[in-house]
Amino acid sequence: MDRADREQFLYAREFFSRLPQHTRILWNDGPRLSALDAELDEHGLGALEPGKGRNVWYCAGYMLSSGRSSVVGLHDCDILTYERGCWRA
């Protein structure tokens, strides 16, 4: 989640808790990722500016470091031409 406050994060966590699979929500503006971002930046490893690239960077880093994932789903639906029925596997 990007540019979300605590209330929005808690809502998303509750919303996605109903899914049967194990899920993780990366809250870019939350205290944990903000601290990690600052630490990485100190070493010249900071992510890109806020946005999709940074979100994917953190997601890939989490997935690789956790060792628990074999699949990552990225769903970009904020574009003007998004059509729900056009998704293909």
Backbone as a printed PyTorch tensor [residue, N CA C, xyz], in Angstrom:
tensor([[[  0.8450,  -1.1760,   0.0000],
         [  0.0000,   0.0000,   0.0000],
         [  0.8840,   1.2310,   0.0000]],

        [[  0.5020,   2.1650,  -0.7910],
         [  1.2650,   3.3990,  -0.9250],
         [  0.3540,   4.5780,  -0.6070]],

        [[  0.9270,   5.5510,   0.0780],
         [  0.2030,   6.7800,   0.4210],
         [ -1.0740,   6.4680,   1.2060]],

        [[ -0.9940,   5.5430,   2.1170],
         [ -2.1350,   5.1440,   2.9360],
         [ -1.8570,   5.4760,   4.3940]],

        [[ -2.8930,   5.9000,   5.0980],
         [ -2.7240,   6.1580,   6.5240],
         [ -3.0400,   4.8750,   7.3100]],

        [[ -2.9050,   4.9470,   8.6180],
         [ -3.1000,   3.7700,   9.4680],
         [ -4.5130,   3.1940,   9.3250]],

        [[ -5.4990,   4.0470,   9.2680],
         [ -6.8850,   3.5850,   9.1410],
         [ -7.0850,   2.8080,   7.8340]],

        [[ -6.5180,   3.2960,   6.7570],
         [ -6.6360,   2.6100,   5.4700],
         [ -5.8970,   1.2740,   5.4960]],

        [[ -4.7340,   1.2470,   6.1330],
         [ -3.9930,  -0.0040,   6.2530],
         [ -4.7940,  -1.0300,   7.0530]],

        [[ -5.3500,  -0.6200,   8.1800],
         [ -6.1350,  -1.5440,   9.0100],
         [ -7.3590,  -2.0540,   8.2580]],

        [[ -7.9870,  -1.1940,   7.4720],
         [ -9.1340,  -1.6160,   6.6670],
         [ -8.7040,  -2.6740,   5.6530]],

        [[ -7.6030,  -2.4310,   4.9570],
         [ -7.1160,  -3.3890,   3.9580],
         [ -6.7450,  -4.7100,   4.6170]],

        [[ -6.1000,  -4.6500,   5.7740],
         [ -5.7140,  -5.8820,   6.4700],
         [ -6.9500,  -6.7000,   6.8290]],

        [[ -7.9780,  -6.0500,   7.3240],
         [ -9.2300,  -6.7520,   7.6530],
         [ -9.8920,  -7.2990,   6.3870]],

        [[ -9.9370,  -6.4970,   5.3410],
         [-10.5680,  -6.8980,   4.0830],
         [ -9.9150,  -8.1590,   3.5160]],

        [[ -8.5780,  -8.1690,   3.4500],
         [ -7.8680,  -9.2930,   2.8540],
         [ -7.7190, -10.4760,   3.8060]],

        [[ -8.0500, -10.3100,   5.0630],
         [ -7.9500, -11.4160,   6.0190],
         [ -8.9310, -12.5370,   5.7010]],

        [[ -9.9220, -12.2600,   4.9020],
         [-10.9220, -13.2690,   4.5210],
         [-10.4250, -14.2380,   3.4580]],

        [[ -9.3310, -13.9110,   2.8140],
         [ -8.8020, -14.8020,   1.7830],
         [ -8.2810, -16.0880,   2.4140]],

        [[ -8.4210, -17.2100,   1.7260],
         [ -7.9850, -18.4880,   2.3120],
         [ -6.4660, -18.6670,   2.3260]],

        [[ -5.7470, -17.9670,   1.4810],
         [ -4.2940, -18.1190,   1.4250],
         [ -3.6020, -17.1290,   2.3540]],

        [[ -2.3490, -17.4270,   2.6410],
         [ -1.5140, -16.5410,   3.4580],
         [ -1.2700, -15.2500,   2.6860]],

        [[ -1.5370, -14.1190,   3.2840],
         [ -1.3360, -12.8430,   2.6080],
         [ -0.4810, -11.9140,   3.4600]],

        [[  0.2000, -11.0020,   2.7890],
         [  0.9760,  -9.9580,   3.4450],
         [  0.6670,  -8.6520,   2.7300]],

        [[  0.4960,  -7.6050,   3.4960],
         [  0.3040,  -6.2730,   2.9320],
         [  1.5210,  -5.4550,   3.3070]],

        [[  2.2190,  -4.9450,   2.3170],
         [  3.3700,  -4.0870,   2.5720],
         [  2.8690,  -2.6440,   2.5930]],

        [[  2.9500,  -2.0340,   3.7550],
         [  2.4710,  -0.6680,   3.9630],
         [  3.6630,   0.2730,   3.8610]],

        [[  3.8580,   0.8500,   2.6930],
         [  5.0410,   1.6650,   2.4240],
         [  5.1940,   2.8450,   3.3670]],

        [[  4.1080,   3.4100,   3.8290],
         [  4.1700,   4.5880,   4.6790],
         [  4.0620,   4.2460,   6.1600]],

        [[  4.0490,   2.9640,   6.4670],
         [  3.9760,   2.5320,   7.8540],
         [  5.3280,   2.6380,   8.5410]],

        [[  5.3340,   2.4870,   9.8530],
         [  6.5760,   2.6670,  10.5980],
         [  7.6810,   1.6820,  10.2310]],

        [[  7.3510,   0.4300,   9.9570],
         [  8.3930,  -0.5640,   9.6730],
         [  9.0790,  -0.3140,   8.3380]],

        [[  8.2930,  -0.1150,   7.2870],
         [  8.9130,   0.1160,   5.9770],
         [  9.5400,   1.5020,   5.8890]],

        [[  8.9970,   2.4740,   6.5990],
         [  9.6330,   3.7950,   6.6210],
         [ 11.0170,   3.7070,   7.2480]],

        [[ 11.1360,   2.9540,   8.3370],
         [ 12.4390,   2.7750,   8.9880],
         [ 13.4060,   2.0070,   8.0840]],

        [[ 12.9100,   0.9650,   7.4380],
         [ 13.7520,   0.1860,   6.5270],
         [ 14.2130,   1.0500,   5.3570]],

        [[ 13.3050,   1.8540,   4.8290],
         [ 13.6520,   2.7320,   3.7130],
         [ 14.7580,   3.7030,   4.1220]],

        [[ 14.6570,   4.2710,   5.3130],
         [ 15.6830,   5.2000,   5.7940],
         [ 17.0290,   4.4950,   5.9610]],

        [[ 17.0050,   3.2750,   6.4890],
         [ 18.2510,   2.5190,   6.6750],
         [ 18.8970,   2.1790,   5.3400]],

        [[ 18.1000,   1.7300,   4.3950],
         [ 18.6380,   1.4100,   3.0710],
         [ 19.1960,   2.6560,   2.3940]],

        [[ 18.4980,   3.7730,   2.5640],
         [ 18.9480,   5.0220,   1.9520],
         [ 20.3070,   5.4620,   2.5080]],

        [[ 20.5360,   5.2090,   3.7840],
         [ 21.8320,   5.5450,   4.3980],
         [ 22.9880,   4.8200,   3.7210]],

        [[ 22.6910,   3.6560,   3.1450],
         [ 23.7120,   2.8440,   2.4950],
         [ 23.6640,   2.9710,   0.9680]],

        [[ 22.9010,   3.9420,   0.4810],
         [ 22.8000,   4.1490,  -0.9600],
         [ 21.9710,   3.0970,  -1.6640]],

        [[ 21.1200,   2.3990,  -0.9110],
         [ 20.3030,   1.3300,  -1.4890],
         [ 18.8170,   1.6480,  -1.4550]],

        [[ 18.4840,   2.8890,  -1.2200],
         [ 17.0780,   3.2730,  -1.1280],
         [ 16.3280,   2.9870,  -2.4120]],

        [[ 15.0600,   2.7650,  -2.2550],
         [ 14.1990,   2.4840,  -3.4070],
         [ 13.9620,   3.7590,  -4.2020]],

        [[ 13.2570,   3.6170,  -5.2570],
         [ 12.9050,   4.7410,  -6.1060],
         [ 11.9430,   5.6710,  -5.3860]],

        [[ 11.5720,   6.7510,  -6.0630],
         [ 10.5680,   7.6350,  -5.4990],
         [  9.2500,   6.8680,  -5.3430]],

        [[  8.3580,   7.3650,  -4.4810],
         [  7.0900,   6.6540,  -4.2770],
         [  6.3750,   6.3850,  -5.5990]],

        [[  5.7980,   5.2210,  -5.7030],
         [  5.0690,   4.8400,  -6.9070],
         [  5.1770,   3.3510,  -7.1720]],

        [[  4.7600,   2.9650,  -8.3600],
         [  4.7030,   1.5400,  -8.7060],
         [  6.0630,   0.8610,  -8.6670]],

        [[  7.0970,   1.5410,  -9.1820],
         [  8.4280,   0.9350,  -9.1910],
         [  8.9090,   0.6160,  -7.7950]],

        [[  8.7190,   1.5310,  -6.8750],
         [  9.1170,   1.3190,  -5.4830],
         [  8.2950,   0.1910,  -4.8520]],

        [[  7.0160,   0.1650,  -5.1520],
         [  6.1520,  -0.8830,  -4.6070],
         [  6.6090,  -2.2620,  -5.0650]],

        [[  6.9250,  -2.3800,  -6.3410],
         [  7.3930,  -3.6620,  -6.8750],
         [  8.7530,  -4.0120,  -6.2750]],

        [[  9.6180,  -3.0200,  -6.0970],
         [ 10.9410,  -3.2340,  -5.5110],
         [ 10.8120,  -3.8240,  -4.1100]],

        [[  9.9510,  -3.2230,  -3.2930],
         [  9.7420,  -3.7450,  -1.9400],
         [  9.0920,  -5.1260,  -1.9520]],

        [[  8.1530,  -5.3230,  -2.8270],
         [  7.4710,  -6.6230,  -2.9180],
         [  8.4660,  -7.7170,  -3.2940]],

        [[  9.2930,  -7.4450,  -4.2900],
         [ 10.2820,  -8.4470,  -4.7030],
         [ 11.2830,  -8.7070,  -3.5760]],

        [[ 11.7020,  -7.6640,  -2.8880],
         [ 12.6170,  -7.8380,  -1.7640],
         [ 12.0050,  -8.6620,  -0.6510]],

        [[ 10.7480,  -8.3810,  -0.3260],
         [ 10.0730,  -9.1590,   0.7170],
         [  9.9500, -10.6200,   0.3000]],

        [[  9.5110, -10.8350,  -0.9320],
         [  9.3090, -12.1980,  -1.4090],
         [ 10.6160, -12.9890,  -1.3640]],

        [[ 11.6840, -12.3960,  -1.8500],
         [ 12.9630, -13.0910,  -1.8700],
         [ 13.4980, -13.3460,  -0.4620]],

        [[ 13.3670, -12.3670,   0.4220],
         [ 13.9180, -12.5210,   1.7650],
         [ 13.0970, -13.4720,   2.6330]],

        [[ 11.8040, -13.5790,   2.3720],
         [ 10.9660, -14.4490,   3.2000],
         [ 11.1790, -15.9250,   2.8710]],

        [[ 11.4910, -16.2100,   1.6240],
         [ 11.6600, -17.5990,   1.2140],
         [ 10.3800, -18.4140,   1.2820]],

        [[  9.2430, -17.7430,   1.4080],
         [  7.9700, -18.4420,   1.5770],
         [  7.0970, -18.4190,   0.3260]],

        [[  7.5110, -17.6960,  -0.6850],
         [  6.6310, -17.4820,  -1.8310],
         [  7.1750, -18.1210,  -3.0940]],

        [[  6.2690, -18.6310,  -3.8760],
         [  6.6360, -19.1090,  -5.1970],
         [  5.8900, -18.3130,  -6.2630]],

        [[  4.9140, -17.5080,  -5.8250],
         [  4.1110, -16.7100,  -6.7430],
         [  3.8520, -15.3480,  -6.1070]],

        [[  3.9250, -14.3080,  -6.9190],
         [  3.5600, -12.9670,  -6.4840],
         [  2.5630, -12.4240,  -7.4910]],

        [[  1.4670, -11.8760,  -7.0010],
         [  0.4720, -11.2700,  -7.8770],
         [  0.5370,  -9.7560,  -7.7650]],

        [[  0.6930,  -9.1000,  -8.8840],
         [  0.6720,  -7.6420,  -8.9260],
         [ -0.5380,  -7.2270,  -9.7410]],

        [[ -1.3770,  -6.4290,  -9.1430],
         [ -2.6290,  -6.0450,  -9.7930],
         [ -2.6820,  -4.5240,  -9.8670]],

        [[ -2.5110,  -3.9810, -11.0530],
         [ -2.5190,  -2.5370, -11.2570],
         [ -3.8680,  -2.1390, -11.8350]],

        [[ -4.7120,  -1.5600, -11.0040],
         [ -6.0550,  -1.2370, -11.4960],
         [ -6.3950,   0.2420, -11.3350]],

        [[ -5.3840,   1.0940, -11.2280],
         [ -5.6780,   2.5150, -11.0970],
         [ -5.5660,   3.2640, -12.4270]],

        [[ -5.3670,   2.5390, -13.4960],
         [ -5.2490,   3.1910, -14.7990],
         [ -6.6400,   3.4340, -15.3930]],

        [[ -6.7490,   4.4420, -16.2070],
         [ -8.0480,   4.8280, -16.7570],
         [ -8.6460,   3.7840, -17.6810]],

        [[ -7.8160,   2.9930, -18.3460],
         [ -8.3240,   2.0220, -19.3120],
         [ -8.5260,   0.6300, -18.7050]],

        [[ -8.4480,   0.5320, -17.3910],
         [ -8.5970,  -0.7750, -16.7260],
         [ -9.9890,  -1.3230, -16.9770]],

        [[-10.0390,  -2.5920, -17.3920],
         [-11.2980,  -3.2980, -17.5630],
         [-11.2030,  -4.6090, -16.8410]],

        [[-12.0140,  -4.7980, -15.8390],
         [-11.9530,  -5.9690, -14.9810],
         [-12.0500,  -7.2790, -15.7840]],

        [[-12.8610,  -7.3180, -16.7980],
         [-13.0860,  -8.5470, -17.5580],
         [-11.9830,  -8.8940, -18.5420]],

        [[-10.9740,  -8.0620, -18.6950],
         [ -9.9240,  -8.3010, -19.6730],
         [ -8.7270,  -9.0420, -19.1070]],

        [[ -8.7550,  -9.4090, -17.8530],
         [ -7.6090, -10.0800, -17.2490],
         [ -7.4250, -11.4610, -17.8470]],

        [[ -6.1780, -11.8050, -18.1590],
         [ -5.8670, -13.1220, -18.7280],
         [ -4.7000, -13.7110, -17.9680]],

        [[ -4.7350, -15.0140, -17.8010],
         [ -3.6390, -15.7160, -17.1280],
         [ -2.5590, -16.0430, -18.1160]]])
